[in-house]
Amino acid sequence: MRAQTPLAFGLAAILAAAGHAAQADITLYERDSTRFSADGYINVFYVNTEVDAADSRFDRRQSRVKMGFLPNWIGFNASREVGALTLGARSSFWVTINDSDDNGTETGIDVRQFYGTIEGDWGEVLVGKDFGLFARSNIFLDQLLSGHGQVSDTLGLVDFGGVSFGNIGSGYPYPFPTAQITYRTPKAGGLRLAAGIFDPVHTADESPLGRRYEEAPRFESELTWETTLGGIDVYTWLNGQYQTSENSDADVEEVTSRGVGYGVQATMGSLTLSASGFNAEGVNAFFTNNVGNAALREVDSDGYLLQGGYRFGSNRVALSFGETEDEQTGLEFRTRGLALFHDINDYLTLVGEVNRHDIAALDGGGDVEQTDTVALGVTMSW
């Protein structure tokens, strides 16, 4: 049976970046050209965070037992061959294990993927909810994806009941799962193009005299190319988004949101080097769907992420440096991290990580906060 492109790339990239040597779903049913399977991921960390705020009254050291950058998930996959077509589907349920003063033992269930695919020799169409294309490879190929990542009090993350932010906001925005209709070409010479229409998001300013609207959907695309050059495995990508948002109040200006992401990852034996970045206008620097409804008119943001990883035996060490400058907040966010991943087997990994997150004013107004984190954890996948 044909592999489902978004699932095959998405989960394979996540688990590869997470440091797992292999990942295979569990077949629950396979008969008469029909297959049904399940996969999952579990992680938990002991985390100790020291916050050094601009106002020393807010300095503190906090211990937590929580999940890392990736939530826990369980996913279900189906595929059926019907003539020249392969019909597929995926649903995945992402779960927080974190308790807090606010949510008690409430466990949030977040459906980040719920889509169908229609695949043939001509390519594939995805219909439903999946991660966006803008900044997609930037985050999926983050070498610290299965680590803990940055937290800060300024962003409300130390006591947060959800995930840490990893390198979100200090290297790339999060490609929020969104309702979409996306076409992917067959791979040709290592090249593959994905392009789709996405449910748009209000980015125009609010007004009591009018209502915001979008005459057209958001457009997103990603071009990837993978090849081997002189024994070096190379993966490159270029992605982007475009959208306009208006308000029926004529005094409110239209907002055009556009963004571009890019990157390259090269693997030479045990060594993997990667560099990526983005530049955006009218786009939330943290979330591509503008969670929190920030005012985005004439707001620019850009960032980059540099990483290196080296595997020796059952171990992998990764070094990371990421930065984002965000005009909307007037702040610069910078994260430096070092992580060690030790594979017990193909499905069980121990993780140790240290990272420092700095927030400073773009106008030279000085440091806002410095957060140092030590995280020790375990991840399981199937």
Steps between C-alpha positions, in 0.01 A plus 500: 500500500609856437623700799288799595719800429411733791507216751815345361686831493347654809542219749821367347652848519378552857640170622822535299558843645403363838798268487321166467681249284175357367127539530234271368129508558314194626279330242159430649330374183624414150280319252351544152713806412398669826732585787437657841785584738586699812805696617583705806751704697544552875748727676554639849773723649625613836562871443681756714475860381675809636345834403710818516256786439573869440325564831677280757178468702385249237814283499422138587601136451217260410492119476245320283416148382347551156520418132750669270469684170292223342171402663409137543287355221322194370422478130291275277559445128291337230564429133307321230593431139212556261597449138774750410445701818612462859260656749650580838410664828669607822374617836739585782420609853763707684482496878653708779607321817575824685318601815488859623329727750243587235405170338544252786509156342319605183659333197455702185449302179603688188406356160782633284449264207174378353520464125450280198728449201437404138813376330584385148779511247418870454575589862291540813222720633456548876165620635451577869710629789880471503806711576555800274760520223659833597781419749409130485847360425659764724337343806477135391876486438594673826766273653372576852139419416471220756685700764352750742584842357452848636257625761470848645283691744463784250322257266317332790663162435664402831163425663323424172280191477609432140825441319820699522576709191814326375622743234158650424550874510878465494562363151160437342124544552279198568319373184165467674282204393232649275212386278641474149484356150857427392645340186839330497680408180678168453868518583706569186878515516475553874264796454148518646257789511210538743246779459164558658223727616457543874229634729602866542541684829392854593809722502339838429446730796174467690241780496167550682360644175579206274584135463818339377497272197716328237378485140750224414650210696858496622742351246794290617761300314826312551763384252743233623803341336700207626810357340843352568803707403846351540377258765315777691124462541342841444144613571394854413170684518326826417152571634266794531155645562287788372171646625306826514256602775258793500240673716161625380583822688659712225725673755681173576788421268534168318776270623705290260675211670791335323779277619783289363695220669812324377769261607750227425604188689813302407597161642857374464526162669444561870495881469187701418507877446195715438419865447156653456323832523188700426388851419142616539277807485158513663555152648510409868863415584388211725183353345404510132128510592553805727389347829430784741378727218806728499488817290711419193471804272843591361672262742819325387681204651795288397712229653748221445606168651848343481554143621750218498459139606738208532411133554743258668381151579162520670549869583430825319609846613340814355597866530254776410485880469184683396383860491186696404453876480134598536377854435155419642641455851809717444712214631782269395473136609812280505537133599820296537475130573712188543341155519611138530274219377579141603308222325420205724349337191320612185197617697632621837733801545644685799546877458711756685489866402619841616386821337502876553229733374563875485248776433623851423345823372557569129543871564803441720298539819685213665431143608148399599562146625750214501378145561729202557347152483627150574274217381537122543246281328394185323318454169318194367360444151331232298 
